[in-house]
Each structure stands twice: as C-alpha cells, then as structure tokens.
Amino acid sequence: MPPLTPTGGTTRRRFLQIGTALAGSAALAACSSGPAAPAVGTPRPGGTLRAAFAGSGATETLDPHTQNLYAELARAKMLYDKLAEYGSDLSVVPRLAERFEPSADQTRWRVPLRAARFHDGRPVRAADVLASYARILGPTPGMRGRSGLATLDLPNCRAIDDRTVEFALKAPYAEFPNATAALGTAIVPEGATDFDRAPVGSGPFRFESFEPGRRFRVVRNPEYWEGAPLLDAVELLVSNDEAARVNALLGRQVEYAHDLSPTTAAGYADRVVVTRLPRSSMQSLAMKVDRPPFDRPEVRQAMYAMVDREEMVRTLLAGSGTVGNDLYGKGFRYYADDIPQRTYDPDRARALVRAAGLEGVRIPLDTAAAGSGMVEAASVLRDQAARVGLTLDVVTGNASTYYSDVRDEGVLAVYRSGALPIESHISQRLLSTSATNFTQWRRPAFDALYAQAQATGDDTARTGLYRQMQQQLHDDGGFLVWGFSDFLVGSDPRVGGIDPTAPANTLDWARFDRVWLA
C-alpha cells in the first residue's frame, strides 16, 4: 500500500506516528462544538495546497489518455485541457472548444478553438487536436477515450485552419460533444511522447516533479487561457488507506483529503470541513453475463431480488446517498425514472437460487480497497446472499490494479463509477465495442438502438430510445446498481473555493485552479 509522502521536513516515520496516534479519535465527535466552516472572505493568491488521494502505486502514469483512478484524473486536470468538460448537471461545457457546430445530418461537426497555449509557449492548434485523437484511436492499449471517439472517420477529419477543426463521423452522432468531454480525451501537443518525465499541456498548472505512487507537484501557469490560478503550487500525495489520508489532514500534513467514508466524515466534522459532492458515485455489482453462473438470466434475477438496497444505503452510506434501481445515472438526462423500483424479495431470490441449482455452490466476489466502502460492501452483500442460500466468497484484491484486474477476469465484482452522462456510460461500458465493458454485456439489438438514438435529432424521440435501452438493462443487464452515493471530501478550514455542487468527474470537481488558502 503506497504511503502518503509528506513534505516540508516531516519524515515518513513521523507521519505514520501521527496516523497511528489519531486512528481512534473518532470519539472526539461526542465533544463536537459543531461542524467546521470553510474559509470565508476575499480569495487571495499564494501558497501550496497539499492534497491526498488514493493512488495506484508504482504503475501510476501521467499519460492523460490512459487515466483511470481519481488521482490520475486530478493530475490530468491540472496539466491538460479537453475540448469540453461535463458541467455539474452533466451537460457539456465547452473548454478548448469555443462551440460545437453540427451539420444537419449530425455527421460533421465544426469546432472553433480558443486562443490557448501549451506550457512551452506553442499555441494549441487544430493539428494538435487531431494528433491527440489519432493517438487515442491508435494501436496503443488502454486508451480510455477510444470507445467514445470510435465514431470518428479520422482520415476525413481536417484542420480548416490553425484554430478550426472539422470532424467527420462514420455515422450520425447527435451527442458528439460528450465524446470530447469523456475521460482520457485530453489535448496534447502533436508528437508528444514523454508524459511521465516532461509532460506538456495547456492546463492551469505546469509540471514540476512526479514520483509514481508517492508525490506529484505542479506550479501555477501564469498564462492560462482562463486566468492564472491563485495557488502557487499543488502537491498531490497518495495512499489507499483512508485513515492515513484523514489523519494527514488532521495532522496538517495536507489541506485536502479526497474520498472519505460517511463514518469518517461524521466522526471528524468538528475538526475538518466536509464537502458533500452530490450524485457522484454509482454503487453496484458487476456480473459477467458471458460466463457461468451469470450467463443465466434466472441467476441475475436472483441477484436483483436478494439485495436489500435499503439496508445497503443505511449501513454503508449512512445517509449520504440514495437507493438505486439497477440503472446508471439517477437524476441525469434520459434517466428512466418511470421504470418500477426493484424491491427486496428474499423468497423469490431463494426460489431462483434453488431452481438454478446454486445452493452450496461457491461464487467468488472480487473487491478491494480501491475506494471507500468497497470492502465493507462486499461483506454486507455476502451476508445478504447467505440469507437466500447463495455463497459468495469475498476475494480482496490489489487496490492499485483492481479495475484492470476485474475488467476481464472473474465473474462478480464490487464496482463503482463516478458521474458521466448516461450516453457516455452506455458508449464506454455497454456496447459490444466498448473498451471498458466490465459486465461483458454485448447485444447487437442494444447496439442498434444506441446507433438509432445517435442518428435521431429530435430530443423526444431520442429520449424514447434511451428508455428502451434502459428497460433492456433493467430486465437483463449485468450491473446491479444498489445505490448512488455522494462523494465526501475533507479539507482544512483554511481552504476556500471548493465547489459543493460538482459531482466527481465533472469540471468543477478537484478544480484546484479555483481553490485558495486563507
């Protein structure tokens, strides 16, 4: 487990002593004088913010096209820009793109670019955009944005001039701007290769140093196209141990701790500022529908019926979330909230388990400390399964490589996801061609509905097609979505500028160019 690496003269030994001394101090909440309040007053320049995130150890990279974990996304956001980002309501917000201009048939999109510059002084050109997308769509494995950009007819895309790109698409794509806001679609200089030692982007901070699994440091970019950050520098430190992150915050080794559990947040609310980021994370199980036993619809139906969603939300989210209905994107555009809520039905689950001959069969359930509450969720699910005669063996894997490990291996895994538009969730995870298809859901009829939706310019008609897709997923899909949790971030009371309305993965989440220190 990679430790946090403190700076400013504090030794690793002393840091661990601080963590040990404070590990049991949740009892202090009983003496709380009320919740801590964030900094108020006029934002002021200067200072270094130290932020603690969960990491992925020695395998970490600064390549913005292969990012997966929140720490990697936060680093990429500091160094790079995309053509667009998701706003707090999951609508598209143009960034390097000034706007998006579709043709009448949705097969060509013209995009004028802002007057932005890379950290080495070169202007961001249409050629850089095309080269970035060509790299994402190229042969290198693990390119996160590949599925969303797969509709590009790259040979026929062109730079009209240095500040205007025209994208040609293989098929109509009514929501093409979503693809440019997807994870892993950052714009890098044409010919860029050295991402870990000398990364160059157009983002609000410039690279200074990087130690994989330990420390990352950037400094203010005074020429940022949207205005220079207030902070002089940001240091991002990593640990997969939530207690280490919060204890570093309590010991003033960091000023920002990402991804706190509800229990931790409640226990220290008198000493740190807790910011609740709404609708940030889908909490679920991923069942591989292409292999036993979850290749049988009745087994998936047994799983749907055996999960007590109310208990899961009450026990694991402690009031910081809401019950799910086995569909992604509750509250987002296109969400099919008219589909009846799945209810806890242990008698039906027990009957289906018996009929499937699964009594006494041991099924591995993968989990890891890759996010707060994931190991605990596996334990609760194991106990709920036992009530209906199903035996789940919890297998705790490597937190640093968990998502890549369970993407293709295993049969059942604890899974969570940050906020994305429903269209992006489908294109990235549920099409036959999706690169991150954790459930191995591949249905040509489903793919055809998605293609029809993207060729449909009328919003009402497109909404109806998304409703059909979600009904298929609700009836027969591989994601068992038991809840949606708010994301909890802890910060020192001296920190101002954290946006409380921004779900994870959106523009204003972990946006340190807007943060300041009192």
C-alpha atoms as one frame of an Amber mdcrd trajectory, in Angstrom:
protein
   0.000   0.000   0.000   1.657   3.233  -1.091   2.071   5.733   1.764   1.444
   9.406   1.667   4.736  11.199   1.188   4.781  14.354   3.297   6.943  17.354
   2.537   8.175  20.345   4.450  10.589  18.415   6.665   8.150  15.842   8.089
   9.623  12.352   7.932   7.687   9.288   6.826   8.238   7.779  10.284   6.763
  10.847  11.987   3.836  10.868   9.556   2.971   7.258  10.356   3.206   8.046
  14.064   0.677  10.832  13.566  -1.643   8.432  11.724  -1.404   5.807  14.468
  -1.993   8.303  17.269  -5.144   9.676  15.638  -6.603   6.438  14.279  -9.064
   6.029  17.114 -10.001   9.641  17.618 -13.490   9.418  16.097 -14.756   9.500
  19.673 -13.910  13.199  19.705 -17.102  13.771  17.766 -19.008  13.347  21.019
 -17.389  16.577  22.223 -18.003  18.397  18.953 -18.809  22.077  19.160 -20.347
  21.960  15.694 -19.169  21.390  12.137 -16.033  23.138  10.921 -16.586  26.010
   8.491 -14.565  26.702   5.330 -12.535  29.823   4.738 -14.510  32.982   4.082
 -13.546  36.381   2.784 -11.787  37.540  -0.367  -9.803  34.856  -2.225  -6.105
  35.644  -2.104  -3.123  34.420  -4.121  -0.227  32.337  -2.862   0.552  29.152
  -1.017   0.870  25.449  -1.773  -2.111  23.141  -1.425  -1.310  19.544  -0.469
  -3.996  17.050  -1.481  -4.288  13.366  -0.503  -5.844  10.865  -2.920  -5.981
   7.098  -3.269  -3.358   6.028  -5.812  -2.195   3.083  -7.881   1.397   2.635
  -6.728   4.389   2.250  -8.980   2.166   1.738 -12.038   0.946   5.334 -11.968
   1.407   7.384 -15.097   0.806  10.952 -16.195  -0.337   9.826 -19.634  -3.716
  11.598 -19.807  -5.079   9.102 -22.314  -4.754   6.047 -20.046  -6.037   7.544
 -16.789  -8.379   5.515 -14.578  -8.239   6.464 -10.899  -9.363   9.734  -9.327
  -5.766  10.700  -8.519  -4.863  10.347 -12.191  -7.889  12.362 -13.257  -6.979
  15.122 -10.807  -3.397  15.247 -12.097  -4.556  15.356 -15.704  -6.983  18.173
 -14.919  -4.123  20.280 -13.560  -1.877  19.712 -16.583  -4.241  19.410 -19.541
  -7.446  20.651 -21.137 -10.051  18.865 -23.232 -12.290  20.316 -25.906 -15.139
  20.093 -23.404 -15.964  19.004 -19.861 -19.102  17.890 -18.056 -20.850  20.554
 -16.008 -22.335  19.889 -12.588 -25.612  18.862 -14.253 -23.686  16.570 -16.664
 -24.345  18.862 -19.618 -21.392  19.639 -21.890 -19.361  22.775 -21.167 -17.016
  23.873 -23.988 -13.399  24.312 -22.862 -10.711  24.471 -25.569 -13.634  24.391
 -27.974 -15.393  27.727 -28.315 -18.528  25.938 -29.520 -19.761  22.880 -31.448
 -21.453  23.332 -34.829 -23.149  20.199 -36.245 -24.189  19.584 -39.825 -27.882
  18.957 -40.454 -27.356  15.183 -40.579 -25.089  15.063 -37.449 -22.205  13.502
 -39.407 -19.867  16.525 -39.421 -19.008  18.844 -36.551 -17.062  22.093 -36.926
 -15.239  23.240 -33.768 -13.507  26.627 -33.449 -10.741  26.632 -30.803  -9.900
  29.161 -28.125  -6.645  31.094 -28.211  -4.802  28.841 -25.738  -1.127  27.964
 -25.380   0.788  24.932 -24.209   3.196  25.282 -21.301   6.145  25.515 -23.699
   4.625  28.551 -25.383   3.301  26.879 -28.539  -0.325  27.658 -29.477  -2.942
  24.914 -29.269  -3.714  24.140 -32.917  -6.240  22.073 -34.796  -3.332  19.782
 -35.717  -2.720  19.062 -32.011  -6.378  18.102 -31.542  -6.293  15.722 -34.500
  -2.966  14.215 -33.380  -4.317  13.684 -29.854  -7.386  11.870 -31.152  -5.281
   9.834 -33.579  -3.159   8.666 -30.643  -6.259   7.704 -28.632  -7.628   5.738
 -31.577  -4.260   4.154 -32.396  -2.878   0.711 -31.509  -1.597   1.535 -28.012
  -3.676  -0.473 -25.486  -5.580   1.091 -22.607  -6.678   4.325 -24.279  -9.592
   5.422 -22.082 -11.369   7.682 -24.591 -11.217   5.254 -27.501 -14.785   3.966
 -27.367 -16.325   7.437 -27.314 -14.195   8.664 -30.216 -14.552   5.452 -32.241
 -17.195   7.095 -34.416 -14.583   9.491 -35.862 -13.755   8.993 -39.543 -10.240
  10.159 -38.792  -8.803  10.208 -42.354 -11.553  12.613 -43.356 -11.260  14.910
 -40.343  -9.341  18.076 -41.161  -7.827  21.270 -39.866  -9.594  24.069 -41.705
  -7.040  26.440 -40.207  -4.931  26.502 -37.040  -7.942  27.430 -34.911 -10.733
  25.375 -36.550 -11.248  21.614 -36.653 -13.847  19.813 -38.752 -14.672  16.309
 -37.544 -16.073  13.739 -39.942 -18.025  10.881 -38.355 -18.672   7.356 -39.578
 -22.321   7.635 -38.562 -24.622  10.305 -37.163 -23.749  11.190 -33.574 -26.182
  13.653 -32.045 -24.184  13.855 -28.817 -20.665  14.026 -30.213 -19.627  16.784
 -27.746 -19.993  14.182 -24.963 -17.173  12.182 -26.549 -14.841  15.182 -26.394
 -15.584  15.591 -22.668 -15.048  11.914 -21.840 -12.255  10.702 -19.585  -8.989
  10.252 -21.423  -9.548  12.780 -24.218  -7.071  15.497 -23.212  -5.390  17.530
 -25.942  -1.595  17.139 -26.036   0.972  18.691 -28.393   1.429  16.934 -31.713
   4.260  14.408 -31.353   4.164  14.302 -27.531   5.602  11.090 -26.063   7.347
  11.802 -22.752   4.367  12.067 -20.423   5.937  10.954 -17.131   9.167  12.958
 -17.187   8.286  16.116 -19.106   4.534  16.383 -19.726   3.366  19.497 -21.569
  -0.274  20.523 -21.592  -2.339  23.684 -21.760  -3.816  23.346 -18.251  -3.773
  25.762 -15.305  -0.604  24.297 -13.750   2.820  23.410 -15.125   4.644  20.193
 -14.319   7.460  20.239 -11.786   8.002  16.666 -10.487   6.476  13.195 -10.238
   7.276  10.121  -8.152   4.807   7.342  -9.065   2.928   6.082  -6.047   4.206
   8.943  -3.898   4.218  12.557  -4.946   3.271  14.879  -7.779   3.925  18.621
  -7.845   2.822  21.361 -10.221   3.209  25.145 -10.186   0.971  27.980 -11.360
   0.656  28.584 -15.093   0.524  32.416 -15.231  -0.567  32.358 -18.884  -3.538
  30.011 -18.532  -6.225  30.954 -21.044  -8.923  31.171 -18.362  -6.785  33.123
 -15.891  -3.892  32.125 -13.645  -4.675  30.036 -10.536  -4.443  31.685  -7.141
  -2.267  28.917  -5.685   1.489  28.979  -6.247   1.634  25.189  -6.374  -0.257
  21.936  -5.728   1.244  18.741  -4.337  -0.756  15.550  -4.738   0.165  12.732
  -2.332  -1.252   9.210  -2.450  -2.358   6.471  -0.091  -5.016   3.788  -0.447
  -5.509   3.902   3.325  -8.400   6.244   4.088  -7.247   6.526   7.719  -3.845
   7.756   6.530  -5.496  10.387   4.329  -7.749  11.749   7.061  -5.012  11.611
   9.682  -2.711  13.591   7.402  -5.488  16.178   7.200  -5.943  16.223  10.974
  -2.175  16.500  11.467  -1.965  19.347   8.919   0.252  17.311   6.616  -2.296
  18.004   3.867  -5.098  20.523   3.388  -7.408  18.358   1.222  -8.339  14.671
   1.622 -10.299  13.023  -1.164 -12.886  10.252  -0.781 -13.861   9.972   2.886
 -16.357   7.410   4.146 -19.584   8.711   5.747 -18.470   7.357   9.121 -15.125
   9.122   8.961 -16.701  12.359   7.776 -19.218  12.327  10.625 -16.543  11.497
  13.188 -14.318  14.452  12.336 -16.854  17.036  11.194 -15.904  19.328  14.080
 -12.253  19.455  13.004 -12.319  19.384   9.204 -14.636  20.838   6.588 -16.651
  18.094   4.894 -17.897  18.916   1.404 -20.630  16.644   0.072 -20.481  16.291
  -3.728 -23.943  15.141  -4.844 -24.673  12.146  -7.088 -21.011  11.429  -7.515
 -20.810   7.657  -7.472 -22.819   4.673  -8.654 -22.513   1.796  -6.167 -23.010
  -1.581  -7.791 -22.080  -5.146  -8.551 -20.759  -6.089 -11.987 -21.902  -9.544
 -13.096 -20.149 -11.049 -16.124 -23.067 -12.038 -18.351 -20.894 -14.098 -20.705
 -19.799 -16.761 -18.196 -21.310 -19.060 -15.555 -23.259 -18.618 -13.434 -24.321
 -15.122 -14.553 -24.793 -16.115 -18.177 -28.166 -17.469 -16.985 -30.907 -14.809
 -16.715 -32.511 -16.515 -13.716 -29.281 -16.169 -11.745 -29.139 -12.445 -12.460
 -32.785 -12.220 -11.427 -31.922 -13.971  -8.146 -29.229 -11.393  -7.510 -31.591
  -8.498  -8.233 -34.095  -9.899  -5.728 -31.663 -10.846  -2.952 -30.059  -7.427
  -2.435 -31.668  -5.327   0.282 -30.917  -1.923  -1.156 -32.369  -0.030   1.787
 -30.052  -1.890   4.152 -27.079  -1.231   1.900 -27.734   2.517   1.786 -28.465
   2.711   5.504 -25.471   0.611   6.550 -22.825   1.714   4.067 -23.753   5.236
   3.015 -25.062   6.468   6.382 -27.434   8.977   4.863 -25.033  10.136   2.142
 -26.854   8.567  -0.765 -29.996   7.064  -2.220 -31.329   3.670  -3.351 -30.589
   2.540  -6.919 -32.727   0.649  -9.403 -30.079  -1.273 -11.387 -29.719   1.625
 -13.810 -26.978   4.212 -14.076 -27.445   7.984 -13.844 -30.269   8.649 -11.400
 -31.300  12.269 -11.793 -29.384  12.734 -15.069 -30.793  13.445 -18.507 -32.519
  10.416 -20.089 -32.778   8.502 -16.785 -35.847   6.239 -16.941 -37.359   7.059
 -13.572 -40.719   5.591 -14.639 -39.329   2.027 -14.537 -40.693   0.495 -11.294
 -38.240   0.391  -8.405 -36.761  -3.043  -7.754 -37.747  -4.305  -4.300 -36.137
  -6.698  -1.851 -37.732 -10.154  -2.315 -35.738 -12.840  -0.452 -38.392 -15.523
  -1.033 -38.174 -15.100  -4.809 -34.376 -14.972  -4.641 -34.280 -18.190  -2.584
 -36.577 -19.961  -5.067 -34.458 -18.850  -8.027 -31.249 -19.995  -6.325 -32.763
 -23.424  -5.724 -34.111 -23.664  -9.274 -30.682 -22.753 -10.655 -29.013 -25.454
  -8.550 -26.722 -22.918  -6.859 -27.235 -23.950  -3.246 -23.812 -24.887  -1.892
 -22.004 -23.505  -4.962 -19.273 -21.036  -4.037 -19.048 -17.900  -6.170 -16.041
 -15.553  -5.812 -16.894 -11.903  -5.162 -13.994  -9.597  -6.016 -13.395  -6.407
  -4.090 -10.503  -4.173  -2.986  -9.830  -1.021  -1.029  -9.879   0.904  -4.305
 -12.487   3.269  -2.881 -14.087   3.950   0.457 -16.618   1.322   1.481 -15.884
  -1.205  -1.268 -14.572  -3.928   1.052 -17.402  -3.284   3.510 -19.949  -3.511
   0.684 -18.670  -6.971  -0.199 -19.161  -8.134   3.394 -22.753  -6.895   3.539
 -23.545  -8.469   0.159 -22.036 -11.777   1.295 -24.323 -11.780   4.342 -27.396
 -10.899   2.293 -26.616 -13.680  -0.189 -26.296 -16.214   2.636 -29.899 -15.472
   3.672 -31.153 -16.869   0.351 -28.797 -19.858   0.155 -26.151 -18.276  -2.071
 -22.493 -18.498  -1.021 -20.261 -15.585  -2.013 -16.552 -15.898  -1.196 -15.080
 -12.426  -0.796 -11.720 -12.088  -2.555  -9.826  -8.902  -1.665  -7.540  -7.903
  -4.488  -4.833  -5.336  -5.131  -6.320  -1.854  -4.821  -3.738  -0.405  -7.205
  -4.685  -2.675 -10.116  -8.237  -3.618  -9.130 -10.209  -2.185 -12.036  -7.877
  -3.523 -14.704  -7.865  -6.911 -12.925 -11.657  -7.278 -12.802 -12.376  -5.753
 -16.199 -11.797  -9.066 -17.938 -11.275 -11.584 -15.120 -13.622 -13.088 -12.528
 -17.401 -13.356 -12.571 -18.668 -10.936  -9.892 -17.093  -7.718  -8.620 -17.891
  -4.759  -6.423 -17.942  -1.801  -8.793 -18.450   1.921  -8.565 -18.338   4.727
 -11.062 -18.138   8.481 -10.990 -20.594  10.756 -12.746 -20.949  10.585 -16.529
 -23.781  11.365 -18.923 -25.932   8.271 -19.480 -24.945   8.352 -23.144 -21.262
   8.134 -22.186 -21.902   5.332 -19.683 -23.534   3.324 -22.468 -20.936   4.070
 -25.123 -17.981   3.347 -22.830 -19.308   0.296 -20.922 -22.261  -1.372 -22.607
 -21.743  -1.541 -26.366 -20.200  -4.591 -27.996 -17.209  -2.423 -28.923 -16.827
  -0.691 -25.527 -13.275  -0.837 -24.166 -14.359  -0.888 -20.506 -17.227  -3.376
 -20.704 -16.969  -4.725 -17.151 -20.129  -6.855 -17.439 -19.304  -8.193 -20.917
 -22.800  -7.116 -22.000 -22.822  -7.474 -25.786 -26.204  -7.343 -27.506 -26.450
  -6.386 -31.206 -30.060  -5.224 -30.751 -28.955  -2.928 -27.935 -26.109  -1.572
 -30.097 -28.637  -0.872 -32.860 -30.884   1.108 -30.505 -27.918   3.202 -29.420
 -26.958   3.876 -33.060 -30.555   4.845 -33.825 -30.569   7.253 -30.871 -27.436
   8.978 -32.131 -28.947   9.377 -35.596 -32.079  10.962 -34.119 -32.095  14.744
 -33.942 -35.411  15.011 -32.121 -34.897  15.049 -28.334 -38.236  13.440 -27.515
 -37.674  10.559 -29.905 -34.121  10.083 -28.661 -35.358  10.001 -25.059 -37.764
   7.201 -26.026 -34.916   5.148 -27.464 -32.865   5.593 -24.285 -35.937   4.427
 -22.360 -35.975   1.204 -24.398 -32.268   0.619 -23.770 -32.692   1.092 -20.047
 -35.637  -1.285 -19.945 -33.421  -3.973 -21.500 -30.711  -3.310 -18.924 -33.205
  -3.354 -16.056 -34.667  -6.662 -17.226 -31.481  -8.478 -18.100 -28.327  -6.420
 -17.568 -25.143  -7.179 -15.706 -24.953  -4.110 -13.469 -26.763  -4.487 -10.156
 -26.941  -0.848  -9.065 -27.919  -0.805  -5.413 -27.280   2.868  -4.658 -25.887
   6.277  -5.527 -23.576   7.917  -3.041 -22.494  11.470  -2.520 -18.745  11.967
  -2.583 -17.219  13.292   0.623 -14.111  15.467   0.615 -12.376  16.712   3.738
 -10.441  19.956   3.835  -8.677  22.229   6.275 -10.811  25.216   7.362  -8.197
  27.479   5.750  -9.172  26.220   2.272 -11.670  28.199   0.215 -13.160  27.718
  -3.234 -14.207  24.043  -3.159 -17.404  23.738  -5.207 -20.085  21.825  -3.233
 -22.309  21.263  -6.278 -19.878  19.379  -8.533 -20.084  15.572  -8.720 -16.868
  13.632  -9.255 -15.618  13.592 -12.870 -17.156  16.978 -13.649 -15.472  20.277
 -14.491 -15.517  21.812 -11.023 -14.600  18.660  -9.079 -10.972  18.713  -7.813
 -10.554  22.014  -9.602  -7.549  23.382  -7.793  -7.145  26.389 -10.057 -10.210
  27.816  -8.278  -9.039  26.962  -4.748  -7.258  29.337  -2.360  -5.689  29.294
   1.096  -6.661  31.787   3.795
